[in-house]
Amino acid sequence: MAPTPVWFITAASSGFGREIALISLKLGYTVIATARNASRIQDLADAGAHTLSFDVTSPLSDIEAVAKDVFAKHGRVDYLINAAGFILEGAVEESSPEEVGTVVTFGSLGSWSGGASYSVYAMTKSCMSSLAESLREELAPFKIVATVIEPGYFRTNFLNPGVKVTTKQRIPAYEDENTPTGQTRRVLNKKDNAQEGDVKKGCRVIVDVLTRKDGREVPVRIVLGRDCEAFIRGGV
């Protein structure tokens, strides 16, 4: 009998990370769910997940220690889900070097095209998609599949005040709603909690694709949501 798949999921306290963890648990998989504070995912522990406090920005030595501990306890990791990330909203000129240095590990429709007010976000998303394509080739000999999930707008807390990060510097000219940057800011605020996508359904698709439920190979890019597909088709 095949061993039970082991899933290691970062940022499992909310959004995609949390829903993927819940679906995986329901399917009987072994789930290692992480959050910066494990007390925030106690309900996942109660549901059967192995939980731990883990910050993806920790020093490399700390990350290696976590990896060694996981492999010592579980022997392997079949699915590594890097769901940690946030949107940095602001124009390029408003971004500090420290803010620009933040790299997220989940793609989005922003991977396909930049735009006013989310330039740094789009840049990092494009980098992650390119990284997935490169890792796909590099890791193929070891039978490791790299992929990037590129969702459109899904109803998570991603755009909530206090979660959405804005640049510390704000240039008055960009506050004008008639500028492209001002228009984008207005759209993002309007979409908060009104996104088209259902995160539960989206994560069900993610798990089905990753586990090859329909027998097909896992694509290098998993485009999620009709709005993301329409965005890509409109820009190609």
C-alpha positions in Angstrom: 0.0 0.0 0.0 1.3 3.5 -0.9 2.4 5.6 2.0 0.1 8.5 3.1 1.1 11.7 1.3 2.8 14.3 3.5 1.9 18.0 2.9 4.0 20.8 4.4 2.0 24.1 4.2 3.2 27.6 5.2 0.8 30.4 6.2 -1.9 27.9 7.1 -3.7 30.4 9.4 -5.8 31.9 6.6 -6.6 32.0 2.9 -5.3 29.4 0.5 -2.9 27.8 3.0 -5.7 27.2 5.5 -8.2 25.8 3.0 -5.6 23.5 1.4 -4.7 22.2 4.8 -8.4 21.5 5.6 -9.0 19.7 2.3 -5.9 17.6 2.7 -6.9 16.6 6.2 -10.4 15.6 5.0 -8.7 13.4 2.4 -6.7 11.6 5.1 -3.3 13.1 4.2 -0.6 13.9 6.7 -0.6 17.7 7.1 2.2 19.8 8.6 0.6 23.2 9.0 2.7 26.2 9.9 2.1 29.8 10.9 4.2 32.5 12.5 2.3 31.7 15.7 1.1 28.2 16.0 -1.6 29.2 18.4 -3.5 30.7 15.5 -3.9 27.3 13.9 -4.9 25.3 17.0 -8.1 24.3 15.2 -6.1 22.6 12.5 -4.2 20.7 15.2 -7.5 19.7 16.7 -8.5 18.4 13.2 -5.4 16.2 13.1 -2.7 18.4 11.6 0.9 18.6 13.0 1.3 22.3 13.7 4.4 24.4 14.4 5.5 28.1 14.5 7.5 28.9 11.4 8.4 32.2 9.9 9.6 31.9 6.2 11.8 35.0 6.8 13.8 33.2 9.5 17.6 32.8 9.1 18.5 29.8 6.8 19.9 27.9 9.8 16.4 28.0 11.5 14.7 26.9 8.3 17.2 24.0 7.9 16.5 22.9 11.5 12.8 22.8 10.8 13.4 20.8 7.6 15.6 18.3 9.4 13.0 17.9 12.2 10.2 17.3 9.7 12.1 14.7 7.8 13.2 13.0 11.0 9.6 12.7 12.1 7.8 12.0 8.8 10.6 10.7 6.5 9.7 12.9 3.5 7.5 15.7 2.2 5.4 14.9 -0.9 3.8 18.4 -1.3 5.4 21.7 -0.3 2.9 24.5 -0.4 4.5 28.0 -0.1 1.4 30.0 0.6 3.0 32.8 2.7 2.9 36.2 1.1 1.2 39.7 1.0 0.6 42.5 -1.4 2.7 45.6 -1.2 0.5 48.4 -2.6 2.3 51.4 -3.8 4.1 53.0 -6.8 7.7 52.2 -7.6 8.9 55.6 -6.4 7.1 55.1 -3.1 8.9 51.8 -2.3 12.0 51.6 -0.1 14.8 49.1 -0.8 13.7 47.0 2.2 10.1 46.8 0.8 11.2 45.9 -2.7 13.3 43.0 -1.3 10.2 41.1 -0.2 9.6 38.0 -2.4 6.4 36.1 -2.2 5.9 32.4 -3.1 2.4 32.3 -4.6 1.8 33.5 -8.2 -1.3 35.4 -9.3 -2.7 37.1 -12.4 -0.1 39.8 -11.5 2.5 37.3 -12.8 1.3 38.0 -16.4 1.3 41.8 -16.4 2.4 44.7 -14.3 0.1 47.7 -13.5 -0.1 50.9 -11.6 0.1 50.7 -7.8 1.2 47.0 -7.7 4.5 47.2 -9.6 6.6 45.5 -6.9 3.9 42.9 -6.3 3.7 42.1 -10.0 7.5 42.0 -10.3 7.9 39.4 -7.5 5.0 37.3 -8.8 6.6 37.2 -12.3 9.9 36.2 -10.6 8.1 33.3 -8.9 6.6 32.1 -12.1 9.9 32.2 -13.8 11.5 30.4 -10.8 9.0 27.6 -11.1 9.7 27.2 -14.8 13.5 26.9 -14.0 13.0 24.6 -11.1 10.8 22.4 -13.2 13.7 21.7 -15.5 16.4 21.5 -12.8 14.5 19.1 -10.5 13.0 16.9 -13.2 15.8 14.3 -13.0 15.0 13.9 -9.3 11.3 13.4 -10.0 10.4 16.6 -8.2 7.7 18.7 -9.9 7.7 22.4 -9.5 4.6 24.4 -10.2 3.2 27.9 -9.5 -0.4 28.6 -8.6 -1.7 31.8 -10.2 -5.1 32.8 -8.8 -7.2 35.7 -9.8 -9.3 37.5 -7.1 -10.4 35.1 -4.4 -12.3 36.0 -1.2 -9.6 35.9 1.4 -8.4 38.5 3.8 -5.6 39.5 1.4 -7.0 43.0 0.8 -8.3 43.6 4.3 -7.0 46.7 6.1 -4.2 45.6 8.4 -3.3 42.7 6.1 -2.7 44.7 2.8 0.6 46.4 3.3 1.1 49.9 1.8 4.4 51.7 1.3 5.4 54.0 4.1 6.0 56.9 1.7 2.9 58.2 -0.1 3.4 60.7 -2.9 0.5 63.2 -3.0 0.3 63.2 -6.8 -0.6 59.5 -6.7 -3.5 60.0 -4.4 -5.5 61.6 -7.2 -8.1 59.1 -8.2 -7.8 60.2 -11.8 -4.3 58.8 -12.1 -3.8 55.1 -13.0 -2.3 54.5 -9.5 -5.3 56.2 -7.8 -7.8 54.2 -9.9 -6.1 50.9 -9.0 -6.1 51.8 -5.3 -9.9 52.4 -5.6 -10.5 49.1 -7.3 -8.5 47.2 -4.7 -10.4 48.8 -1.9 -13.7 48.0 -3.7 -12.8 44.4 -4.2 -12.0 43.8 -0.5 -14.3 40.9 0.6 -16.1 41.1 -2.7 -13.7 39.1 -4.8 -15.3 36.8 -7.4 -13.4 33.6 -6.5 -14.5 31.1 -3.8 -11.3 30.1 -2.0 -12.8 26.7 -0.9 -13.6 25.7 -4.5 -10.3 27.1 -5.7 -8.3 25.0 -3.2 -10.3 21.9 -4.1 -9.1 22.4 -7.7 -5.5 22.9 -6.5 -5.5 19.7 -4.5 -7.1 17.7 -7.3 -4.5 19.0 -9.8 -1.5 18.4 -7.6 -2.7 14.9 -6.7 -3.4 14.1 -10.4 -7.0 13.2 -9.7 -7.8 13.1 -13.4 -4.6 11.3 -14.4 -3.0 14.3 -16.1 0.5 15.7 -15.4 0.7 18.7 -13.1 1.2 21.8 -15.3 4.0 24.3 -14.5 1.4 27.0 -14.1 -2.0 26.4 -12.4 -4.2 29.3 -13.6 -7.1 29.7 -11.1 -10.3 31.6 -11.7 -12.2 32.9 -14.7 -11.0 36.4 -14.1 -7.4 35.3 -14.2 -8.0 33.4 -17.4 -9.7 36.4 -19.0 -6.9 38.7 -17.9 -4.3 36.4 -19.5 -6.2 36.0 -22.8 -6.8 39.8 -22.9 -3.1 40.5 -22.5 -1.7 37.9 -24.9 
